[in-house]
Amino acid sequence: MKKQKKTVKSLKQMIKESAKKIKKQLPDFTPTVGIILGTGLGALAKEINVKKEIPYKNIPYFPLSTVETHTGVLILGEMAGKKVVAMSGRFHRYEGYTMQQITFPVRVMKELGIKYLLISNAAGGMNLSYKAGQLVIIEDHINFMGDNPLIGPNDDDLGPRWPDMIEPYSKELIKIAEEAAKDLNIPIAKGVYIGVTGPNLETRAEYRMMRQFADMVGMSTVPEVIVGVHCGLKILGISVITDMCDPDNLEPADINKIIKNAQDAEPKLTKLMKEVIKRI
């Protein structure tokens, strides 16, 4: 008796299947803004007028969040007069997922209709002018993860083989965010983010090297931005500085304190994100 061959689905087929499952639960809902919420920054989800919440486990091909502070729910609703889809919980390379798995939800959100992608993260501050709890707009990044979500065959229907990274973070959205922060009286800086795999924090020598090129370091965001650029989205990234990474005055990392610093900054981030979405 011959064994049946297992059908290997293409990335495009998987994206469409996931999007179809989501659309089936909320027909005629087309979001324009996608949001990815970082470590300790889930309170923004409470500001959404929720139409539907879908656990990741109920969406085909979605990974599951294994980080305690990430709830693992896709939220569809309205915020500041716009239809949004928000990831309450993201995925990281250190969880054991591939770069393609980490970025799969970005492609699904694009299939659902988004044109803008707003990303938040918790980051360590290497620029010593920063302070814990400060918001920093990401103006550029360095991929120091040793991997790329676009490696492998390219589907031209999803994006170009060689996407241009001249402007991964939209100058238009950065300007909107700066103006919104000024009007809301929220202090904000701009900086370069370097993405690493983690899960360990960096050595003193690594901080000394990295701070020559970047202002903050984190374990996310870069893969999602690469895929967002690949599929033609306008992207805004905002880091919350949760701890200072001064190699000459380094203290043992306190994860609870890092998460608390992120949570303490949430009200500012929430106000800013809402205002940005309103002005888009």
C-alpha positions in Angstrom: 0.0 0.0 0.0 1.5 3.3 -1.1 1.9 6.1 1.5 0.1 9.3 0.7 2.4 12.3 0.2 2.1 15.0 2.7 1.2 18.3 1.0 3.6 21.1 1.9 1.7 24.4 1.8 3.4 27.5 0.6 3.8 30.6 2.8 1.2 32.4 0.7 -1.3 29.6 1.3 -0.7 29.6 5.0 -1.1 33.4 5.2 -4.4 33.2 3.3 -5.7 30.3 5.5 -4.9 32.2 8.7 -6.5 35.4 7.4 -9.6 33.5 6.3 -10.0 32.0 9.8 -9.8 35.5 11.3 -12.1 37.1 8.8 -14.7 34.4 9.4 -14.9 35.4 13.0 -15.4 39.1 12.2 -16.7 39.5 8.6 -16.4 42.9 6.9 -13.7 44.1 9.3 -10.7 45.6 7.5 -8.1 47.1 9.8 -5.7 49.8 8.5 -3.4 49.8 11.5 -1.5 46.9 13.0 0.0 47.1 16.5 2.7 44.8 18.1 2.9 45.2 21.9 6.2 44.5 23.6 7.3 43.2 27.0 5.3 44.8 29.9 3.4 47.1 27.4 0.1 45.3 27.1 -2.0 48.0 28.6 -2.5 49.7 25.3 -4.8 46.8 24.4 -7.2 48.1 27.1 -7.7 51.3 25.1 -9.1 49.4 22.1 -12.8 49.2 21.6 -12.7 45.4 21.2 -14.8 43.7 18.5 -13.2 40.3 18.8 -10.3 38.6 20.7 -8.8 35.5 19.1 -6.3 33.4 21.1 -3.2 32.6 19.0 -3.9 28.9 19.5 -7.1 29.3 17.5 -5.3 30.8 14.5 -3.7 28.3 12.0 0.1 28.4 11.9 0.4 31.1 14.6 3.1 30.3 17.2 2.3 30.5 20.9 3.8 33.1 23.2 5.9 31.5 25.9 6.9 34.8 27.7 4.9 35.3 30.9 4.1 39.0 30.2 2.7 38.2 26.7 -0.9 37.1 26.7 -1.0 35.6 23.2 -4.2 37.1 21.9 -5.0 38.9 18.6 -7.3 41.8 19.2 -9.6 43.3 16.5 -11.3 46.6 17.2 -11.2 50.4 17.0 -9.0 53.0 18.5 -8.9 56.7 17.9 -11.4 56.4 15.0 -9.3 53.7 13.2 -9.9 50.0 12.8 -6.9 48.2 14.3 -5.6 44.7 14.8 -3.2 44.3 17.8 -0.9 41.5 18.8 -1.0 41.3 22.6 2.1 39.2 22.8 4.9 38.7 20.3 7.4 36.0 19.5 11.2 36.0 19.9 14.1 34.0 18.4 15.2 33.0 21.9 11.9 31.1 22.3 13.1 28.7 19.7 11.0 30.0 16.8 12.4 30.6 13.4 12.5 34.1 11.9 9.7 33.1 9.5 7.5 32.0 12.4 8.2 35.2 14.4 7.2 37.4 11.5 4.2 35.3 10.2 1.6 37.4 12.0 2.9 40.6 10.3 2.1 38.9 6.9 -1.3 37.9 8.1 -2.1 41.4 9.3 -1.0 42.7 5.9 -3.4 40.2 4.3 -6.2 41.5 6.6 -5.6 45.0 5.1 -3.2 47.0 7.3 -1.2 49.8 5.7 0.6 50.9 8.9 2.5 48.9 11.5 3.2 50.4 15.0 5.7 48.4 17.1 6.7 48.9 20.8 9.4 47.1 22.7 11.4 47.2 25.9 15.0 48.0 25.4 18.2 48.5 27.3 19.6 52.1 27.0 23.3 52.3 25.9 23.0 56.0 25.2 23.8 57.5 28.6 21.7 60.5 28.0 18.6 58.2 28.3 16.9 57.4 31.6 14.9 54.3 32.6 11.2 54.8 31.6 12.0 57.1 28.7 10.4 56.7 25.3 12.7 56.6 22.2 11.5 56.7 18.6 13.5 54.2 16.5 14.9 56.0 13.5 17.0 53.1 12.3 18.2 49.6 13.3 21.1 47.2 13.1 20.3 43.5 12.6 22.7 41.7 14.9 20.7 38.5 15.2 22.7 36.5 12.7 19.6 35.6 10.7 17.0 37.1 8.4 13.3 36.2 7.9 13.7 36.7 4.1 16.3 33.9 3.7 14.9 31.2 1.4 12.7 31.3 -1.8 11.0 34.6 -2.4 7.4 34.9 -3.5 7.1 38.1 -5.6 3.4 38.3 -4.6 4.5 38.9 -1.0 7.4 41.3 -1.7 10.5 41.9 -3.7 13.6 39.6 -3.6 15.8 42.5 -2.5 13.8 45.0 -0.5 15.4 48.4 0.0 16.1 49.2 3.7 16.8 52.9 3.1 13.8 53.9 5.2 12.6 51.0 7.4 11.0 53.4 9.8 8.7 55.8 8.0 9.9 59.5 8.2 6.2 60.5 7.9 5.2 58.5 11.0 8.3 59.6 12.9 7.3 63.2 12.3 3.7 62.6 13.4 5.0 60.9 16.6 7.4 63.7 17.4 4.6 66.3 16.9 2.2 64.3 18.9 4.7 63.9 21.8 5.4 67.6 21.8 1.6 68.4 21.9 1.1 65.8 24.7 4.2 67.2 26.6 5.8 63.7 26.6 9.6 63.9 26.5 10.9 61.7 23.6 14.2 61.0 21.9 15.3 59.3 18.7 17.9 56.6 18.4 19.3 53.5 16.6 18.1 50.1 17.9 20.3 47.0 17.7 18.5 43.7 17.7 20.1 40.6 19.3 18.8 37.1 19.8 19.1 36.8 23.6 17.9 35.4 26.0 21.1 36.4 27.9 21.8 40.0 28.5 25.0 41.4 27.1 28.5 41.4 28.5 30.4 44.6 29.3 32.5 44.1 26.2 29.5 43.7 24.0 27.9 46.8 25.4 31.1 48.7 24.7 31.1 47.5 21.2 27.4 48.1 20.5 27.2 51.6 21.9 29.6 52.8 19.2 26.9 52.1 16.7 23.5 52.1 18.5 21.6 53.8 21.3 19.6 50.9 22.6 19.5 47.1 22.5 16.7 44.6 22.5 15.6 41.1 21.5 12.8 41.8 19.1 11.4 44.2 16.5 14.1 43.9 13.8 12.6 40.7 12.2 9.1 42.2 12.1 10.3 45.4 10.6 12.3 43.6 7.8 9.1 41.7 6.9 7.0 44.8 7.2 9.3 46.6 4.7 9.2 43.5 2.5 5.4 43.7 2.2 5.2 47.5 1.8 4.0 48.7 5.2 4.7 52.1 6.8 6.3 51.4 10.2 6.8 53.3 13.4 8.9 51.8 16.2 9.0 53.1 19.8 11.3 51.7 22.5 10.7 52.0 26.2 14.1 52.2 28.0 13.8 49.8 30.9 17.3 49.7 32.2 20.7 51.5 31.6 23.5 49.5 30.0 26.6 51.4 31.1 29.5 48.9 30.9 31.5 50.9 33.4 28.7 51.0 36.0 26.9 47.8 35.2 24.6 46.3 37.9 23.0 42.8 37.9 19.9 42.7 35.8 16.6 42.7 37.8 14.0 41.4 35.4 11.1 42.4 37.7 12.5 45.9 37.9 12.8 46.0 34.1 9.2 44.9 33.6 8.1 47.4 36.2 9.9 50.2 34.4 8.1 49.2 31.2 4.8 49.2 32.9 5.4 52.6 34.6 6.0 54.0 31.1 2.8 52.5 29.7 0.5 55.5 30.3 2.9 57.8 28.2 3.2 55.2 25.5 -0.5 54.6 25.4 -1.3 58.3 25.1 1.3 58.7 22.3 0.2 55.7 20.3 -3.4 56.7 20.5 -2.6 60.2 19.3 -0.4 58.9 16.4 -3.2 56.5 15.3 -5.6 59.5 15.4 -3.4 61.6 13.2 -2.6 58.9 10.6 
